[in-house]
């Protein structure tokens, strides 16, 4: 059979897409979706799994899109409750899942989830509140008037008030109410197709990583397992990052109940290759076959070095990594005038990829180990392999480092023995253990709290992903002599211009403190404007630059808005630039807790083809459904663009994440997606 002839400019026609599913072409193109065991589980109507677990970039969000395509009846929830709920008892009192404190929290979560389904039934006219369903009728206020988060706040307040006042009758009544509502909902569901899938995703984006947040999530997980077993109308799917799942594993005395309902997002090299090949051949009518042939049309292997093997060696069996690296390589090939991706294009791409992944690793684990990137950066310029003795020398040098002692002090001193230090770096995928013929890295789904098998003769290797970012030499270090100075000067510090680390951290903490104490109204207006400007500069400096004030007069007062140049090369802000033409992003500052229609009209004046059609209002209050009318009018009626609202709580999330050394865009992406869903 003759070889298919693709156009000479075939590489230029390829759209690999975004490595982040939130912005990727996979959202609208099911042909690009790759079937894996975890995706099959998610669409199995008889499946019992509730939890989909994976590291960042493993494909959790992509599964939610596939489920929504396969099933029309889905409810998407992004909980904001985990940093709002103040537990009324000491944390240790919730750790026994069989005792009343945890049961109270679990039943509140259970009831809130069931109420969310009943609310959707009512909104879609599948069900009308009827007197014959007494418990549901009495629950009507909570169902109709509250969103998911507010409902949990109300339910936990009620049940813990009964518990703390030792009112056993009232406490039992609350527990019985949950059971009665479930029984009535089951009886309603017998009469027809009432089943909904609850997609609970990105639930870690608005919390502070505290023990309280972990306990609340643990209660939600136990509620999900119970509901899957006791209801005929609800299938809860919770998508959880692996490091958070491991934290729950370490404290839950009945974790086996959760483990049997968990699915890990594992990818084989064959499936990762298919992921890229589907995107490579998508633009062409006559397509090369998947399974190797398609790859060979776009990647050159004439030097007897397999480009596919090189990609897989560098990436950690995660789809996001593979898409990122291949996309960089294709861009390089096009810029270099090559018709195929050459080895030199891939080498050049691996430098950019390695730097990006090192930053991502620090962000991913900043919740568990705040500012862990400070430690990883100090491997710069050393070797790629280490003995246990060399790692012990490394530890002794970093613990006397002033910045590390200051910003990692909440956890680093628990890992100052070589064995504990290896467990830490192995658990996050940074370090592997050399076996006879290969290097063993942590596998997805394996408990990161488990101790890897090592001894005094073990050899450890930093994952190839990070070699170029850290400029590592190919050498085994048996020790780090006293004359060896650790340095991180070669790494471009991920800080705003003109800031040193201490100054940067202090600026973040001072801004957070000032925001929490700032008075509302005219008195604090100027200060709030400055705070918002500082947040843009301190938390979004990777993508938004040249932040300048735009002053105007309104009602006799000088008002300062902020305009930032959008120079993102990936992620959320690149999507905003491409989708809305937003080369400039306007931030309007409102130091009060109630927005008026004029506030939306003022921002609309900025939106244009030249400026971009995306703007942000930052204010001090809580989001309200009434604001959606104004946002919808701007987007749908006036066709002017999209306006999103950021509350004080959102601003605090950005600051807290940056203080911990994490620069994540998923929270602002979630606010964007929320408004898109509401006004569509």
N, C-alpha and C positions, 0 to 999 in steps of 0.2 A: 504494500500500500504506500503511495507516494506521501511525502511529508507535507503537511499543511503549510501554505504560504501565508504568513501574516504581513500586514503592511510594514514598510520600513520604519515608520514612526510609531510602531505598535507600543513601544514603551511609554511614549508621551500620552497615549490614550488611556493608559491604565490608571485607575483610581483605587489605591489601596484602602483609602478611607482613614478614619481616625482610630487611634489605638484605644480611645476611651469610648465605650459603647454609648454613653450619654450623648455623644456628638456624632456618632458613626453613621455611615450609610446603611448599616444593617437594620436600623430602626424602620426603614421603609422598603427594604429589599430582602424578602425571605429567601431568595435563591442563594444568598451569601451565607446563610446559617449552616453551621456544621453540627451534625448530630453526634452527641457523646452519650455515655451512660447516664450522666446527670440530667441532660436535656430530655432523654427518653423517660426518666423517672418523673420529671416535672409535668409531662403531658399524659402520663398514665392515669386514666380515670379511676383505677382501682388501687393506686399507690397509697402507701401509708406514710411516706416521708414528709416531714414538715420543715426540715432545716437544710439549707444549701450553703455549704461552707467552703470558703476558698480565700486565698490571699488576694491582695489587690491585683486586679488585672486578670483574674482567673475566669471571668465570664459570668459573674453573678447577675449583673444588670442586663446582659444580653438575654439571659433566660427569661427575665420578666417580659421582655418584648415578644419572645416566642410564645409564652403562655398567653399573653394578651391577643396574639394573632389566632391561636388555636381555640381559645374559649372566649365567647362574647361576654360572659358574665364574670368579670373580675373587678375587684376593688383594690385600688392602689393606696397604700398608707405609708407615709414617711413620718414616723413618730418624732415629735419634738419633746416628749415627756421626760426623757432621761436626765436632763439637767434642770427640770422644773420641779420634780417631785421631791419634797423634803421628807425623808422617812422619820416618823415620830419616835422611833426607838433606836438604841445603839445598833450598829451594823451586825455585831455578832449574834444578836437576838434573832436575826432573819436567816441565819445559816443552816438551821435545821428545818428542812422542808416539811417535816411532819408536825411542826408546832404552829400555834395560832398566828404569830406574827407573819410568817411566810404564807400561810394559807390565806390570810386576810388579803395580802397583796395579790396572790395568784387569782383568787376569786374576783377581785376587782378587775384584773386584766381580762379574765374570761368573760365577764359580763360586758365589759366595754367592747370586746370583739364581736360578741353576739349582737349587741345593740347596733353596731355599725352595719351588719348585714340586714337587720330589720329596717334600719333607716333607708338603705338602698332599695329594699322591697317596696317601701312606701313611696319613695321618689319615682320608681319605675312602674307604679300602679299595679304591682303584683299583690299588694296586700293593703287592706284598709283597717285602721284601728277599730276594733269591735269589742263590745262589752263582754262577749263570751270568752275573750282572752284576758282575764282579769289582771294577771301579773304584767303582761306586755302593755296593757292600757295604762296601768299606773306608772309604767316606765316611760311613757310617751314624752314627757318633758326632757328627760335625759337623752332620748333617742333623737328627737327632732331639733332641739335647741342647742345641742352641744356637738362640737367636733370631737374627734377621737381623744385628743389630749385633754381637753377640758372635762370630758366625761370621766376619764381616769382620775383626774384631780378631785372631782366631786365624789366619786365612789370611794376612793381611798380615805377621804376626809370622813365620810359617814361611817365606814366600817371601823376605822381606827379610833374614832370618837367612842364607839361602843366598847372597843377593846380596852382602851386606856382608862375608861371609867368603870371597867369591870362589870359592865352591863351584859351579862351572859345571854339574856333573852333577846336583847336587841342585836347582839352579834350573830346569834343563831338565825334570827330572822333575816339578816342580810345574806347569810350563806344560803338559806333556803330560797330567798328571792332569786338568786342566780340559777339554782336548779329548776325552779318553777318556770322561769323565762325560757330556759333551754328546752324543757319538756313541751311548753306551748308552741315554741318555734318548730320543734320536730313534728308536732301534730299538724301544723300548717303546711309543712313541706311534704307531707304524705300526699296531699291533693294535687301535686304537680311538680314541675321542674323549678325548684327554688334554690338549687345549689350555686354558691358563689365561691370563687377562689380569692382569698385575701393575700395580696402580695405586699409583704412588709419588708421594705428595702431601705438601704442606706440609713439604718437606724443609729449609727454611731456618729453621724455628722454634727449633731447639735448637743452633744453631751460633753462633759468635762473629763471622762475617763475615770471617774471616781468609783469607789467601792459601792456607793449608793446606786450609780447607774448600772453597774454589773448585776446587783441584786434585783433591780427592776427588770432588766432584760431576762434574767434567769426565771423570774416569776412569769413573764410573758411566754417564755419557751415551755414551761410546764403547763401553762394554760392552753397553749396550742396543741400539745400532745393529748391532753384530756378532751379537748373539743373535737379533735380528729376521731377519737374513739367513741364519743357520746352523741355526736350530731350527724344528721343526714343532709345538712344544708350548708356546711361550711368546711372548706379545706384551707387551713392556714399555711402559707409558705413564708418562712422567715429567712432572709439572706444575710449571712453573718460572715464577717471577716475572721480568718483563722486565728489571729492573735487574740481576738476577743473571746472566741469559742474556747480557746485554751485557758483563758482566765476563769471562765465559768467551770470548766472541767476541774480546775484545781480547788474549787470551794464547794461544789455541789455534792452533798452526801447521797443523792439519788441520781447521779449523772447517767447511770445505765438506762434510765427511762428516756433520756434525751438522745443518747448515743444510737439507740436502735432506730431512731427516726431521722438520722442525719445522713446526708449524701455529700461526698467531697467532690469538688470539681477537678478531676484529674484529666490531663491531656496527654495523649501519646504523640510521638513525633509524626506518625502518619496523619493524625487528625490536624496537627498544627500545619503540616505541609498542605493539606486540603484547604485549610482556612485561607492560606495565601493564594493558592492556585485558583480557587473560585473567584477571587477578586482580580487576578491577573487576566483571566479569560473572559470576564463578564462583558467587555465592550464589543466582542467580536461575534459575528454570526456563525462562522466556522471555527470551532473551538478545539484546541489540542486536548488530549485526554488528561484527566486528573490522575495523580499517582506517579508523577515524575516527568512525564512528557511535557506537561504545561510548564513546569519549572524550567526545563532545559531551553525553552523558547526565549526566556527572559534573563536567565543567569548563565554566565559563561564559566565552564569548568575545563577549559583547554589546558590549564597548567597542572592537571592531575590533582588539584585541590578541590574537594567537594564544597561548593558554596552552601549547600543545604546542611552539611555536617557542621560547617563553621557557624551558621546561624543558630543551629540547635545547641551547639556547645556554649555559645555566648548567652543564650536565653534560658530561663529557668522553667521551661515547660509551661509557660503562660502565654496565652494568645496576645495579650497587650504587648509583651516584650517582642514577640515575633513580628507583629505588625509594625511596631515602632522601628525596629532595625531594618526590615525590608523596605519600608517607606523611605527612610533616610538614604538607603543604598540606591534606590531608584531615582530619587532626586539628584544624587551625586552623578549617576550615570548620564542623566539628561543634561545636567549642567556641564559635564565634561564632553558632551557630544558623542557618547557611546550608544550603540544600538542595543547592546545588552549590558547587564550589570557585570562589570569586571571585578576581579579580586581586589584591585586598587580602590574601586568605588566602595566595596564592602568594608575594606580596612579603614577608609576615611569615615564611613558611617559609624563604625564601631566605637570611634573616639567620642563622637557626639552622644551616641547611645549610652556608653559607659558612664559619662558624666551625668546624664539625665537619670540613669538608674540609681546611681549612688545617692543623689538627692532624694529620689523617691523612697529609697530604703529608709533613710532617716525620717522622712515624713510618715511612712507607714507605721513605724514602731515608736514614734514620739509619744504616743499615749501610754504605752507600757514603760518606755524608758526615755523620759524627757531629755531632749538634746543629745541623743545617742550619736548623732552625726559628728559631734565634736570628737568623739573617741575614734570613730571609723576614719576620719580624716588624718589622724596621726599615724596611720600606716603608710602615709605617702612616702614614696621613694625607697621603701624597704624591700623585702623579698616577697615572693608569692607563696613560699612554704616556710613552716616554722616547726621547731621542736617544742615540747612542753616547757623546756627551760627558757627558750627564747621568748615565749609568751609570758612567762613569769617575769622576765626582765622588762618586757613591754608594760606589764601591769604596774610594776614599781615606778616606772617613769611617768605614767599618766596620772597616778593618784596624787602626785605632788604638783601636777599642773594646776595653776590657779583657776583657770576658767572651768576645767572639768570638775574640780572640787567644789566650785561654786554652783554650777548649773546642772550637774549630774548627781549632786550629793544625796538626793532622795532615794537613790537606788544603787549607785556604783559600788559602794562599800559592801554590798551583799555579794559582789562578784569579784573579789580581789584575790581569791585562790585560783590557780591555773585551771583546775577542773571546772569550777563554776564559770569562769570566764569563757572557756570553750563551750560549755552548755549554752551560754547566752548567744554567742556568735554563731554557733551551729543552729540554734533554734530559730534565728531570724534569716537563715540562708546565706549568711556572709562567709562562713567558714565550713570547709568539708574535711573529712577524715580520710587519709590515704589508706586504702586497703591493698591487697596484693596486686591487682591489675587495674584498679580504678579508684576514683575519688568518690566517697559516699557523702552526698548532701542530704539534708532533711527532706523527706518525702511529704507531699501534701497529705494531710489527714493524720500524720503521726503526731503524737502529743509532744509539743515543744517543751513541756515540763519534764518529759522523760529524759533520763541520763543516757547519752550515747556511750557506747563501749569504747573506752580509751584507757591507755596505760602510759607509763613513763617513756615508752619507746615510740609512741604514736607520732605520726607526722601530719600536720594540718596545712591545708591549702585554701587560700582565699579564692572565692569563685571567680572564674574568668570574666564574668560580667563586669567586675570592678577593677580589673588589672590596669586598663588604660587610664581611667580616671585617677587612679592612685599612682600611676607611673611606676608600677612594681617591676623589680628586676626578677628575672628567672633564676632564682637561687634559693637554696635551703639555708635558713638562718638557724644556727644551733644556739646562739646567744646574742644578746645585744650588749656590747661592751659598755663600760662606763663612759667611754668617749663618744658613744653613739648618741646623737641628739635627735629626738623626735621633732618632726616639723610638719606643718601643713601649709607652708607658704606657697607650694606649687598648686594648691587647690584654690580656684577662684571662690572667695568667700561669698556665700549666698546672703549678702546683706545689702541694704540700700547704700547708695553712694555716700561717702564721707563718714560712715558709721563704723566704729569698732564694736566688737561683740558686747562688751559691758555697757557701752552707751546705748546700743540698740535694745538690749533687754530692759534697761532702765526706762528708756523711752516708751516701750510697750506697757510696762507695769504702771508708769506714771499716767499714761493715757487712759488705761483701764480704770485706774483709781479716780481720775478726774471726771470721767464719764459717769461713774456711779454716784458722784456727789454733786453733779451739776444741777443747778436749779432750772426749772422750766421757764419758758416765756422769754420776754425781752431781756431780762437780767442776764440770762446765760446764753443768749443767741450767738454772740460773737465767739464765745468760747466753744460752743457746739460746732460752729462752722470750722474753727481751727482743728477740733478733734477729728471731724470727718476727713479733713484734708490730711491730717497726720495718719489716719488709718489707711487711706489710699496709698500714701508714701511708704508706710511701714509694712503693710500686709499684702499689697498687690504690686510691689516694685518689680517683680519678675516680668509682668506683662504691661502694666500701666506706667508710663513715664511722662516726664515734662508736665507734672501736675501744676496747673496754674489757676489762680482765682479769676473769676469773671464777675465783676461787681456791677450791680445795677440798683436803681432806686425804686422802691415800691411802698406806697402809702407814707412817703416822707422818710423812710428808713433805708439805709444802705444795706443791701443784701449781697452776700458773697456765695456764689456757687463755685463748684470746682469742675474744671475740664482737664481730662487726662488723655494723653495720646495712647492709643491702643496698638502696641507693637508686639503682640503675642505671637509666638511661633508654634503654638499648640494649645490644646485644652479648651477650656470654656471661653476664654477671651478671644481666641482665634475664631471659634464658632460664631461669636457675637460679631466680629468684624466681617466674616464671610456672609452671614445670614442677614445682617441688618446694615451692612456697609458702614459700621461704626468705627471709623478711624479715630474718632474722638468720642469720649464717654463723659456725659454730664452727670454730676452728682448735685442734687439740690438738697439743702439742709434746712430742716424745720424743727426748731427746738420747742415743740409742743406735742401733745399726745392725741390730738384730733386733727385729721387732715380735712381740708375744705376743697370744694371743686376748683377754686382758683389755683390751688397748689398744682393740680394736674394740668390746668390750662397753661400755667407759666412754663412748665417743663416742655410742653408740646411745642412751644415756639422755637425751641432749640433744634427739634428734630427735622432733618432735611436730608436730601440726597448727598449734599456735599459734606455735611457734618456727621451724618449717620443717623439711624432711626432706632436708637436704643438709649434710654435714660434711666436714672435711679433717683428715687426720693428716699432720703434718710431722715427718720423722725424718731420721736421718743416714746410713742405709744405702742399699742398692739394692733395687729392687722385686723381688718373688719371686712365682712362680706360686702358692705355698702361701697367700699373702694373699688370693687371689681367692675361696677358699672362705668366708672370713669376710665379705668384701664381698657375696658372693652370698647368704649366709644373711641378712644384714641387709636386703638389697633384696628378695629373692624369697621366702624362707621366713618372715621376721618382718614383712615389708611395712613396714619402719620408714623406709626412704629410701635414699639413696645416700651412701656414704663413698668419697672418693678419697684416694689417697696421694701426697704430694709428697716427693721425696727431696732431699738436700742439693744435688744437681746441678740440680734444678728451681728451687730457691730462688736458686741462683747465676745461672741463666738470667734470672730476673726482674730481678735487680740489674744484670746486664750490659746488658740491654736499656734499662733506665732511665738508666744512665750515658751511653749513646749517644743519649739523647733519644727513645727509642722506647717507646711504651706499647701493647704488643700483648697481646691476650687469647688469641691462637691457641695458645700453648703450654699454658695451663691448659685450654683447650677440647680440645686433643688428649689430655690426661690423662683428662679426663672421657669423651671418646669411646672411649678405649682400654678403660676399665672397663665402659662400657655394652656394647661389643661382646663382651667376655670373659664377662660374666655373663648375657647374653641367651640 
